[in-house]
Amino acid sequence: LSLPLEIVADGKIGLQCQIFDQVRSMILNGVLRSGELLPATRTLGEQLGVSRNTITLAYERLAAEGYVELRKSIGAVVAVQIPETGLFHSAKNEVRGQFRHELAIRHRGEPIENLRSQALINPHVRKLEADFWVGRPDPNSFPLKTWSKIVGRRLKNAGSALTEYRDSAGLPELRTAIADHLRPARGIAASADQIFIVGGCQDGLNLICRMMVRPGSDAVIETPCYQGAAYLFESYGAKLYPISVDEKGLMTSNLPDTKNAIAYVTPSHQYPLGVTLSLDRRLELIAWAERTNSYILEDDYDSDFRFSGAPLAALKGLDRVERVIYVGTFSKCMGAGLRLGYVVLPSRLVAKARHIKTLMNNGQPWLEQAALADFMTSGSYERHLRHIRKLYLGRRNALLFALEKHFGGSDVIGDKAGMHLVWRIPNQLPSAPEIEALALATGVGVYTIGSGGAVHFGTLSESDRLLVLGFSSLTEREIAIGISKLAAALGRTTKPRNTAKSGREK
Ligand SMILES: Cc1ncc(COP(=O)(O)O)c(C=O)c1O
């Protein structure tokens, strides 16, 4: 057996890490299946022109993370149950302390050459007829005309703004505009002083990690979890405590007793499952943070889009003890290319954050901040939000309708908010990785939990019955065509059992 691995020896990414990542992807994509024997270390080493020891170390890491089993006198065999394939019910394994402890040890600080990351770049951009890639705003809805006018005006009157350094926490008028927006929209009463402008949520998470995560620090994360957060904590050497998510969000009864931890959550629309953290658990989480002297990192990435159910205030809006750090982004409501986001800090952390932000980059570029401030204060931002909310609601409904039409009785999760939903694949159809591959061959992009930017820690298996479907960047027509092509690829020309869902929430 040989493996189609491509190794680049330019010194940027360690060889062992490249081998680990590629074999892991092949396992998650179903290219390598449970029980399959990997090539012998010597054979693969010769094939790739790297030392046998490098292959051994990569295999050992795959084994430590549960992707393969190392069998004596046989070799490395793909595990029967791979880590990313357990959802919801893996909570059974979280017997207080035991499961967490095991994971915490496994995810102790990683040597730098073992870092993991997955870019959010759409792998098939513009190549597919219908691409249900996640978290992508509608490219045609970017308010280009207004934006160009504002940018032009700002440039004309720039004065010394382009040549001088500014407050590393961000442009005061943008921070004020965000504070004014957050009060009514998310129930957060923060002053502009507490708001720091960052280069998107990822940069905000980095700022917080720089402030409070050291090798061996405890980081509670959701499982499944947004890769951008889980891998980041891993890169800072944090001990990860993955806590399962059920239909009410993070299972707060399983929170560890550890002190001075950080807990990363996506309460509005859990990534990737899309569930909303219930009010009782929100309160429990805040009480836990207060009791354990920990901080909660609330990632509110797509909360501008809520289609049904009461509009819940942010977790930060409930925080009377200043234990929640709120991270917001303009990547979803405006565009990821802007690289603009913000962090709302408890007052006691502001001075420290300013030092770190100054050390990191002395602040974000001025022009985009200034343009966004004008866009927000002129009322254009609210108008833009109203427009895309309506658009995405129509698209979500079109997707629900198409799933119902072709796969009657469709079971979806997380469709009440956000820009994607999760489809539970009907029993008689193939697994998620198989469907992803089949769909791709017919020009349709649908994504497993792993390829959709999430990572699952645990051992039980349900995620290979789930697909993440982004709907915000496709027209209703493209959605209809995409799902009908998917159905044809799966041999479904069937009629619905029930089409009633199509007209939901107009
Ligand atoms: C859970 C989550 N947080 C944050 C982001 C956005 O990050 P950024 O603001 O760095 O673009 C995404 C994007 O997909 C996401 O899924």
The ligand as a Gaussian input file, in Angstrom:
#p B3LYP/6-31G(d) Opt

LIG

0 1
 C      -17.449000      29.873000      15.203000
 C      -16.808000      30.930000      14.363000
 N      -16.230000      31.972000      14.956000
 C      -15.665000      32.952000      14.240000
 C      -15.651000      32.912000      12.865000
 C      -15.127000      34.087000      12.085000
 O      -13.871000      34.397000      12.355000
 P      -13.176000      35.742000      11.832000
 O      -13.862000      36.893000      12.474000
 O      -11.796000      35.556000      12.292000
 O      -13.318000      35.806000      10.345000
 C      -16.182000      31.825000      12.202000
 C      -16.099000      31.749000      10.742000
 O      -16.451000      30.822000      10.112000
 C      -16.805000      30.829000      12.972000
 O      -17.372000      29.792000      12.371000

